[in-house]
Amino acid sequence: DVITAHSLTLEAIKTGGLSHLADPELDRQVRIATKRKIGAAGGFGWQAPEGDTVALLDAITLAHWAALTTKRHPGRKAVLL
């Protein structure tokens, strides 16, 4: 799932399918992030330069994946037990 999340986010960034409110720090993290290898089948995650972070980009990556793959039905009425 993590590999899929990163691939989907990278594609959305490249095609302009993912946008956000103005956040200079997130923009900076997208610019500095490189790929780090996960597994042997071409999977990747984000890597920050030594002494830096891509925590916001990681959070966006997982939130984007969750939004695309959730089975939640927003119009459904909640039932409390």
Sequence and secondary structure as in RCSB ss.txt:
>XXXX:A:sequence
DVITAHSLTLEAIKTGGLSHLADPELDRQVRIATKRKIGAAGGFGWQAPEGDTVALLDAITLAHWAALTTKRHPG
RKAVLL
>XXXX:A:secstr
 HHHHHHHHHHHHHHT    S  HHHHHHHHH EEEEETTTTEEEEE  TT   HHHHHHHHHHHHHHH    TT
S     
